[in-house]
Amino acid sequence: MPTNRAPHKFSVGQDVVFLPTAFDHNTPRGGYVITRILPGDDFDRSYRARSAADGLERVFREPQLRADSPWRLP
């Protein structure tokens, strides 16, 4: 049965920025690179992403990320 799910917003290899909330205080803020798109429904699209700072991979939900702007100052 076909579904009408929206596609994932980010793609593998894309640079993103993690936007922490009050509950994410243990996860480093900053730049990440998407390494894998994980399955999920429209309300739970998830990704694995590698930190540019410490090299560790973490799992994020789509609302926690935004596309990294090439004109953003370091």
C-alpha positions in Angstrom: 0.0 0.0 0.0 1.6 3.3 -1.0 2.1 6.1 1.5 2.2 9.8 1.1 5.2 10.4 3.3 7.2 13.5 2.7 10.9 13.0 1.7 13.7 13.5 4.2 14.8 17.2 4.3 18.6 16.4 4.4 20.7 14.0 2.3 23.8 11.9 3.0 27.0 14.1 3.0 25.1 17.3 3.7 26.5 19.7 6.3 24.0 20.5 9.1 24.0 22.4 12.4 22.5 20.8 15.5 20.1 23.1 17.4 20.0 21.8 21.0 17.0 22.2 23.4 17.0 22.2 27.2 17.0 18.4 27.0 20.1 18.1 24.8 22.7 19.6 27.1 25.0 16.6 26.8 25.2 16.7 23.0 27.7 19.1 21.5 26.3 22.1 19.6 27.7 22.8 16.2 28.4 21.3 12.8 27.6 17.7 11.7 27.7 15.8 8.5 24.8 13.5 7.6 26.1 9.9 7.3 22.9 7.9 7.1 19.2 8.5 6.6 17.1 6.4 9.0 13.6 5.1 8.3 10.7 6.7 10.1 7.3 8.2 9.5 6.4 11.8 8.8 6.6 12.7 12.5 9.9 11.0 13.2 12.4 11.4 10.3 15.8 10.7 11.7 19.5 10.8 10.7 22.9 9.6 11.8 25.4 12.5 11.7 29.1 12.8 12.5 30.3 15.7 14.6 32.9 18.0 13.0 34.3 18.6 16.5 34.8 15.1 18.0 34.2 12.8 15.1 31.4 10.8 17.0 28.2 9.8 15.3 24.9 10.5 16.9 21.2 10.1 15.9 19.1 13.3 15.5 15.5 13.9 14.7 14.9 16.3 11.7 13.6 19.2 13.8 16.9 19.3 15.8 18.9 20.1 12.6 19.1 22.9 10.1 21.0 23.2 6.9 24.5 24.7 7.4 24.8 28.0 5.5 27.9 28.5 3.5 27.9 32.2 4.4 27.6 31.6 8.2 30.6 33.0 10.1 32.7 30.5 12.1 
